[in-house]
Amino acid sequence: MAPTGSPPDPQHAQYAYLAKLGAVGGEIGCLTLIIVLAAVFGGIWLDRLLGTKPVIMLILVLGSAPLSLFLTFLLATRAVKDINPPIPPGGKSHLGKEEEDW
Protein backbone atom coordinates (compact mmCIF):
# COMPACT_ATOMS: atom_id res chain seq x y z
CA MET A 1 0.00 0.00 0.00
CA ALA A 2 1.29 3.47 -0.86
CA PRO A 3 2.11 5.95 1.91
CA THR A 4 -0.46 8.66 2.48
CA GLY A 5 1.77 11.43 1.14
CA SER A 6 2.53 9.80 -2.22
CA PRO A 7 0.37 10.18 -5.33
CA PRO A 8 -2.04 7.33 -6.18
CA ASP A 9 -0.82 4.55 -8.44
CA PRO A 10 -2.06 5.27 -12.02
CA GLN A 11 -2.52 1.57 -12.72
CA HIS A 12 -4.70 1.17 -9.62
CA ALA A 13 -6.79 4.17 -10.70
CA GLN A 14 -7.29 2.62 -14.13
CA TYR A 15 -8.42 -0.69 -12.62
CA ALA A 16 -10.85 1.15 -10.35
CA TYR A 17 -12.21 3.08 -13.35
CA LEU A 18 -12.71 -0.11 -15.37
CA ALA A 19 -14.33 -1.83 -12.39
CA LYS A 20 -16.82 1.02 -12.09
CA LEU A 21 -17.63 0.80 -15.80
CA GLY A 22 -18.14 -2.95 -15.51
CA ALA A 23 -20.41 -2.48 -12.51
CA VAL A 24 -22.58 -0.02 -14.44
CA GLY A 25 -22.82 -2.43 -17.37
CA GLY A 26 -23.80 -5.27 -15.06
CA GLU A 27 -26.38 -3.11 -13.31
CA ILE A 28 -27.99 -2.12 -16.62
CA GLY A 29 -27.97 -5.71 -17.89
CA CYS A 30 -29.56 -7.11 -14.73
CA LEU A 31 -32.19 -4.38 -14.65
CA THR A 32 -33.15 -5.05 -18.27
CA LEU A 33 -33.39 -8.79 -17.61
CA ILE A 34 -35.59 -8.26 -14.54
CA ILE A 35 -37.94 -5.93 -16.43
CA VAL A 36 -38.34 -8.31 -19.38
CA LEU A 37 -38.84 -11.38 -17.17
CA ALA A 38 -41.39 -9.54 -15.04
CA ALA A 39 -43.26 -8.53 -18.19
CA VAL A 40 -43.25 -12.10 -19.56
CA PHE A 41 -44.30 -13.87 -16.36
CA GLY A 42 -46.74 -11.13 -15.36
CA GLY A 43 -48.27 -11.24 -18.83
CA ILE A 44 -48.61 -15.03 -18.76
CA TRP A 45 -50.26 -14.86 -15.33
CA LEU A 46 -52.69 -12.13 -16.41
CA ASP A 47 -53.49 -13.97 -19.66
CA ARG A 48 -54.34 -17.13 -17.71
CA LEU A 49 -56.39 -15.16 -15.21
CA LEU A 50 -58.38 -13.25 -17.84
CA GLY A 51 -58.39 -15.92 -20.58
CA THR A 52 -56.81 -13.66 -23.23
CA LYS A 53 -54.01 -16.04 -24.35
CA PRO A 54 -50.94 -14.04 -25.51
CA VAL A 55 -52.46 -10.55 -25.84
CA ILE A 56 -51.53 -9.07 -22.45
CA MET A 57 -48.12 -10.73 -22.43
CA LEU A 58 -47.25 -9.27 -25.82
CA ILE A 59 -48.41 -5.82 -24.75
CA LEU A 60 -46.33 -5.98 -21.55
CA VAL A 61 -43.23 -7.27 -23.35
CA LEU A 62 -43.47 -4.59 -26.02
CA GLY A 63 -44.08 -1.98 -23.33
CA SER A 64 -41.07 -3.16 -21.36
CA ALA A 65 -38.68 -2.16 -24.17
CA PRO A 66 -39.23 1.63 -23.89
CA LEU A 67 -39.21 1.37 -20.09
CA SER A 68 -35.91 -0.51 -20.19
CA LEU A 69 -34.37 2.05 -22.57
CA PHE A 70 -35.51 4.94 -20.39
CA LEU A 71 -34.09 3.37 -17.22
CA THR A 72 -30.86 2.54 -19.07
CA PHE A 73 -30.56 6.20 -20.03
CA LEU A 74 -31.11 7.29 -16.42
CA LEU A 75 -28.54 4.83 -15.05
CA ALA A 76 -25.99 5.79 -17.70
CA THR A 77 -26.34 9.53 -17.07
CA ARG A 78 -25.99 8.94 -13.32
CA ALA A 79 -22.89 6.82 -13.93
CA VAL A 80 -21.31 9.49 -16.14
CA LYS A 81 -21.69 12.00 -13.33
CA ASP A 82 -20.24 9.58 -10.75
CA ILE A 83 -17.34 8.16 -12.75
CA ASN A 84 -14.42 10.45 -13.53
CA PRO A 85 -11.72 9.01 -15.79
CA PRO A 86 -8.31 8.82 -14.15
CA ILE A 87 -5.84 11.53 -15.15
CA PRO A 88 -2.24 10.49 -14.58
CA PRO A 89 0.38 13.05 -13.55
CA GLY A 90 1.37 15.27 -16.45
CA GLY A 91 -2.14 16.44 -17.37
CA LYS A 92 -2.88 13.85 -20.05
CA SER A 93 -5.89 11.57 -19.85
CA HIS A 94 -5.82 7.85 -20.59
CA LEU A 95 -6.81 8.72 -24.18
CA GLY A 96 -3.61 10.68 -24.73
CA LYS A 97 -5.34 14.06 -24.93
CA GLU A 98 -4.50 16.95 -22.69
CA GLU A 99 -7.22 18.04 -20.32
CA GLU A 100 -8.43 21.58 -20.84
CA ASP A 101 -9.82 23.91 -18.20
CA TRP A 102 -13.13 25.32 -19.32
C-alpha positions as CSV (number, residue, x, y, z in Angstrom):
1,M,0.0,0.0,0.0
2,A,1.3,3.5,-0.9
3,P,2.1,5.9,1.9
4,T,-0.5,8.7,2.5
5,G,1.8,11.4,1.1
6,S,2.5,9.8,-2.2
7,P,0.4,10.2,-5.3
8,P,-2.0,7.3,-6.2
9,D,-0.8,4.6,-8.4
10,P,-2.1,5.3,-12.0
11,Q,-2.5,1.6,-12.7
12,H,-4.7,1.2,-9.6
13,A,-6.8,4.2,-10.7
14,Q,-7.3,2.6,-14.1
15,Y,-8.4,-0.7,-12.6
16,A,-10.9,1.2,-10.3
17,Y,-12.2,3.1,-13.3
18,L,-12.7,-0.1,-15.4
19,A,-14.3,-1.8,-12.4
20,K,-16.8,1.0,-12.1
21,L,-17.6,0.8,-15.8
22,G,-18.1,-3.0,-15.5
23,A,-20.4,-2.5,-12.5
24,V,-22.6,0.0,-14.4
25,G,-22.8,-2.4,-17.4
26,G,-23.8,-5.3,-15.1
27,E,-26.4,-3.1,-13.3
28,I,-28.0,-2.1,-16.6
29,G,-28.0,-5.7,-17.9
30,C,-29.6,-7.1,-14.7
31,L,-32.2,-4.4,-14.6
32,T,-33.2,-5.1,-18.3
33,L,-33.4,-8.8,-17.6
34,I,-35.6,-8.3,-14.5
35,I,-37.9,-5.9,-16.4
36,V,-38.3,-8.3,-19.4
37,L,-38.8,-11.4,-17.2
38,A,-41.4,-9.5,-15.0
39,A,-43.3,-8.5,-18.2
40,V,-43.3,-12.1,-19.6
41,F,-44.3,-13.9,-16.4
42,G,-46.7,-11.1,-15.4
43,G,-48.3,-11.2,-18.8
44,I,-48.6,-15.0,-18.8
45,W,-50.3,-14.9,-15.3
46,L,-52.7,-12.1,-16.4
47,D,-53.5,-14.0,-19.7
48,R,-54.3,-17.1,-17.7
49,L,-56.4,-15.2,-15.2
50,L,-58.4,-13.3,-17.8
51,G,-58.4,-15.9,-20.6
52,T,-56.8,-13.7,-23.2
53,K,-54.0,-16.0,-24.3
54,P,-50.9,-14.0,-25.5
55,V,-52.5,-10.5,-25.8
56,I,-51.5,-9.1,-22.4
57,M,-48.1,-10.7,-22.4
58,L,-47.3,-9.3,-25.8
59,I,-48.4,-5.8,-24.7
60,L,-46.3,-6.0,-21.6
61,V,-43.2,-7.3,-23.3
62,L,-43.5,-4.6,-26.0
63,G,-44.1,-2.0,-23.3
64,S,-41.1,-3.2,-21.4
65,A,-38.7,-2.2,-24.2
66,P,-39.2,1.6,-23.9
67,L,-39.2,1.4,-20.1
68,S,-35.9,-0.5,-20.2
69,L,-34.4,2.0,-22.6
70,F,-35.5,4.9,-20.4
71,L,-34.1,3.4,-17.2
72,T,-30.9,2.5,-19.1
73,F,-30.6,6.2,-20.0
74,L,-31.1,7.3,-16.4
75,L,-28.5,4.8,-15.1
76,A,-26.0,5.8,-17.7
77,T,-26.3,9.5,-17.1
78,R,-26.0,8.9,-13.3
79,A,-22.9,6.8,-13.9
80,V,-21.3,9.5,-16.1
81,K,-21.7,12.0,-13.3
82,D,-20.2,9.6,-10.8
83,I,-17.3,8.2,-12.7
84,N,-14.4,10.4,-13.5
85,P,-11.7,9.0,-15.8
86,P,-8.3,8.8,-14.1
87,I,-5.8,11.5,-15.2
88,P,-2.2,10.5,-14.6
89,P,0.4,13.0,-13.6
90,G,1.4,15.3,-16.4
91,G,-2.1,16.4,-17.4
92,K,-2.9,13.9,-20.1
93,S,-5.9,11.6,-19.8
94,H,-5.8,7.8,-20.6
95,L,-6.8,8.7,-24.2
96,G,-3.6,10.7,-24.7
97,K,-5.3,14.1,-24.9
98,E,-4.5,17.0,-22.7
99,E,-7.2,18.0,-20.3
100,E,-8.4,21.6,-20.8
101,D,-9.8,23.9,-18.2
102,W,-13.1,25.3,-19.3
